[in-house]
């Protein structure tokens, strides 16, 4: 029932049950999926230009 309502699959349910029983929160790398965000704001390009002249 919850699978249909929330759109979760069995792996998500298994992960949640394991988190509840162990008390340890499993952190995945979900933020790495999708589009790349330049967190340095072009800082690496400026440093490269300074070093190379």
Steps between C-alpha positions, in 0.01 A plus 500: 500500500773752595689404185213622286423810711856631535661358186765312697646169395603208720859624529386830649279319749783261593738793552249679722437193713874447545542865603225465760632177647867598508462868586756586231385720212620376161616792290507455127662719239173619352623855450768378259236389253380733232657821391843619611506821700817712500542563874820700450338757273781499245770526767697211348509678164639817660771304683589316178535829315717644777730199502535468125541873448 
